């Protein structure tokens, strides 16, 4: 079943999108990977795997003490394999979609890739208009100053 965007933000025209996207369909990246949400550790990723009840998505996991946790249901599974990543068009995107279960494996549809393919220190999304001189530091946005008109 194909799921729509969980965040309704443009993918193709996002500011700062790198050129040369990897358009291969990516395979699963389960526990033991090296990305921001590898295994069940939260890392710097602002969104976690999906939580399901009776085979249906009910919510996304929340980060509790450095680990993804489902308040309702349990991690969605694909023939017993937990979902441990989301799919994004590029590392640092502010929009994502859930992977699909295909032949017992979690896969991302084109042109997205698993978020677990991204570096652990990836800054996700944009820092916002009230962050002047934004810099990505250790997976988080830091602001050099607050522009006038911002509180």
C-alpha positions in Angstrom: 0.0 0.0 0.0 1.4 3.4 -1.0 1.3 6.1 1.7 1.2 9.7 0.9 3.4 12.4 2.3 3.4 12.6 6.0 4.5 16.2 5.9 3.0 18.3 3.1 6.1 20.2 2.1 7.6 20.4 -1.5 10.2 17.8 -2.3 11.3 18.9 -5.7 11.7 22.6 -5.1 13.1 22.6 -1.5 15.8 25.2 -0.8 19.2 23.7 -0.7 18.4 20.5 -2.5 21.6 18.9 -3.7 22.0 18.0 -7.4 22.6 14.4 -8.5 20.1 12.5 -6.4 20.6 8.8 -6.0 17.5 7.5 -7.8 18.0 3.8 -7.2 15.4 2.0 -5.2 17.0 1.4 -1.9 16.8 -1.8 0.0 16.1 -2.2 3.7 18.5 -0.8 6.3 17.7 -2.4 9.6 19.5 -2.5 13.0 23.2 -2.3 12.6 23.2 0.5 10.0 25.1 3.7 10.3 22.6 6.4 9.6 20.7 8.9 11.8 18.0 6.4 12.7 20.0 3.2 12.4 18.7 0.5 14.7 16.3 2.1 17.1 18.4 5.0 18.4 16.9 8.4 17.6 20.1 10.2 16.4 19.3 13.6 15.0 16.4 12.6 12.9 13.3 14.6 13.9 10.8 11.8 12.9 10.8 8.1 13.8 9.5 4.9 12.3 5.8 4.3 12.1 3.8 2.7 14.9 1.0 0.2 13.9 -2.0 -1.5 15.5 -3.6 -4.5 13.7 -1.4 -3.9 10.7 -2.4 -0.2 10.3 -0.3 2.9 10.9 -1.6 4.8 13.9 1.2 7.3 14.6 5.0 7.9 14.4 7.4 6.9 17.2 8.6 9.5 19.6 12.2 9.8 20.9 12.3 8.8 24.6 15.7 8.8 26.3 17.5 8.5 22.9 15.4 5.5 21.7 12.3 5.5 19.4 9.2 4.5 21.3 5.6 3.9 20.3 3.1 5.4 22.7 0.3 3.5 20.8 0.8 0.2 19.1 4.2 -1.2 18.2 6.7 -0.6 15.4 5.2 -1.5 12.0 6.7 -4.7 10.7 7.1 -6.2 7.2 7.0 -10.0 7.6 8.4 -9.6 11.1 11.1 -7.0 10.3 10.6 -3.7 12.1 10.5 -0.5 10.1 13.6 1.5 11.2 13.8 4.3 8.7 11.7 6.7 6.7 12.2 7.7 3.0 13.4 11.2 1.9 14.4 12.6 -1.5 17.7 13.7 -0.1 19.6 13.9 3.2 18.4 16.9 5.2 15.0 17.1 3.5 12.0 18.5 5.5 9.6 16.0 4.0 9.4 12.3 4.1 7.3 9.3 3.3 7.0 5.8 4.9 8.7 2.9 3.2 6.7 0.2 1.5 6.7 -3.5 2.4 7.7 -5.4 -0.8 8.3 -9.1 -0.8 9.1 -9.1 2.9 11.5 -6.1 2.8 11.2 -2.4 3.6 11.9 -0.4 0.5 11.7 3.2 -0.6 10.0 4.1 -3.8 11.7 6.3 -6.4 13.1 8.9 -6.1 13.4 8.6 -2.3 16.1 6.8 -0.3 16.2 5.5 3.3 17.0 8.1 5.9 19.4 5.6 7.4 21.7 6.2 4.3 22.3 9.7 5.6 25.1 10.7 8.0 24.3 10.8 11.6 25.2 14.5 11.8 22.7 15.5 9.0 20.6 18.6 9.8 17.0 18.0 8.8 14.6 20.6 7.4 15.4 24.3 7.4 16.2 26.4 10.5 13.6 29.0 9.7 13.5 32.7 8.8 14.4 33.8 12.4 17.7 32.1 12.3 20.4 34.3 10.9 23.7 32.9 9.9 22.4 29.3 10.2 25.0 26.6 10.5 24.6 22.8 10.8 26.6 21.7 13.9 26.5 18.1 15.1 23.1 17.4 13.5 21.4 20.6 14.9 20.9 24.1 13.5 22.7 26.9 15.3 22.0 30.5 14.7 24.7 33.3 14.7 22.0 36.0 15.2 18.3 36.7 15.3 17.2 39.0 12.4 15.2 42.1 13.3 11.5 41.5 13.5 12.0 38.1 15.2 11.4 37.6 18.9 
